[in-house]
Amino acid sequence: MGREHDIHDYAASSFLAVVVKHCGADAAARLCAAHGGLVVGVPKYPRAHHALCEVLGVDGVKRIVAEWGSGRVSVLLGRRLRAQILFADGRSASEVARDLGVSYRTASRYRRALRPSDSNL
């Protein structure tokens, strides 16, 4: 299959990691907000009118294609990534829960996952 990828070839999280690497966490959060839970095409030849390019920019998609290749990929909802950004901005677990549409308990789990583990001491 060469450099063409199918949604079954790689975990969607690895694609999101490539997006973060080449476009930044804010761009990845925008991608998750715009297309989370959907399957999107990664164009072989990115153009401005493509949905992915509208979110990440043509240059960003070109960098992604250089590493990832083209094909289809499932975009994660990205709640953990968005939670990480909100917590970094100083938001409380209640605010993150409200903004992401998750329970307070889920937001608290996301925050705990960001903290270093005490078991490493």
C-alpha positions, -999 to +999 in steps of 0.1 A: +000+000+000+030+023+002+025+057+019-013+055+017-029+048+051-062+034+060-080+040+093-071+005+104-033+009+098-025+031+128-042+042+159-059+075+156-039+088+185-006+084+165-021+106+138-030+132+164+006+130+178+019+138+143-005+168+141+008+180+175+044+176+163+040+195+131+012+220+139+011+223+177-013+214+205-037+243+197-041+232+161-047+196+172-074+208+196-090+228+168-089+196+146-106+176+174-132+202+179-140+205+142-137+169+131-136+148+163-153+114+159-152+116+121-131+100+094-113+126+074-091+123+043-055+134+044-050+147+009-019+137-011-017+172-025-031+196+001-051+226-012-066+255+007-102+244+001-097+210+018-114+207+052-081+196+069-062+225+054-089+249+066-082+238+102-044+231+101-033+253+072-018+241+039+018+241+051+008+222+082-009+195+062+020+193+038+043+186+068+019+160+081+017+143+046+056+143+045+057+121+076+023+104+077+014+101+040-021+104+026-053+084+032-081+083+056-079+087+094-103+087+123-100+119+143-102+114+180-127+135+200-096+149+218-112+155+251-080+147+270-059+170+248-084+198+252-086+192+289-048+194+291-049+228+274-076+241+296-059+230+328-027+246+316-047+278+312-056+275+349-091+263+346-107+243+374-121+207+370-156+221+371-149+246+343-132+219+322-161+195+328-186+222+316-165+232+286-160+196+274-194+183+283-181+157+306-187+149+343-167+166+371-154+131+379-141+126+343-124+160+343-108+152+377-094+120+362-080+139+332-063+163+357-049+135+378-035+119+347-015+150+340+002+149+374+034+130+380+028+096+396+038+092+433+047+056+425+079+068+408+094+080+441 
